[in-house]
Amino acid sequence: MRSASAASRGDATSDLITDSQGPGREALPRIRVHDLRHTHATILLMGGKPVKVVSERLGHADPAITLRVYAHVMPGNQREAADWFAALVESA
């Protein structure tokens, strides 16, 4: 079952899950294919995959686009980079 907005856009894949799966089960939220795209990118980046690789998978023309959109999911990387560099300097 498509939402009214999806039907007006002619987007047949906008809602993947729309109803409960049987008696006694709660309805699942509507999930668009675009939401799965963001989930995919977020999981890859949080798993430490290179931004360039994720950017290519998303079809972004430039990794800077990926960085602008998904920078908020990588805040821990700053601490990790600082700790790594500090250890390198201390061992020198």
C-alpha positions, -999 to 999 in steps of 0.1 A, spaced: 0 0 0 15 33 -10 11 66 8 -8 95 -8 24 114 -13 41 84 -29 12 79 -52 12 115 -63 49 112 -72 44 79 -89 70 63 -66 60 26 -64 89 18 -41 86 46 -15 70 24 11 85 -10 18 67 -18 50 33 -4 57 11 -28 77 12 -52 106 23 -87 97 -6 -105 114 -30 -105 143 -14 -93 176 16 -77 159 22 -39 159 24 -21 126 59 -14 115 68 21 105 69 31 68 104 28 54 113 44 21 141 30 -1 159 63 4 159 56 42 176 23 35 202 42 14 210 64 44 211 34 67 235 16 44 259 46 42 257 51 80 265 15 88 294 15 63 309 47 78 304 36 114 322 4 104 352 23 94 349 19 56 367 47 37 346 77 27 357 73 -9 343 38 -10 310 49 5 308 79 -18 312 56 -48 286 32 -36 261 61 -32 270 75 -66 282 108 -53 303 128 -77 327 138 -50 335 124 -15 329 159 -1 292 154 -7 293 122 14 313 140 42 288 169 43 258 146 46 273 120 70 299 138 91 276 136 121 279 98 122 317 99 125 324 122 155 344 95 173 370 95 145 384 128 157 392 114 191 407 82 176 429 103 152 441 126 180 450 96 202 468 79 174 488 110 166 496 116 202 509 81 207 530 85 176 546 118 189 552 103 223 570 73 208 593 95 187 
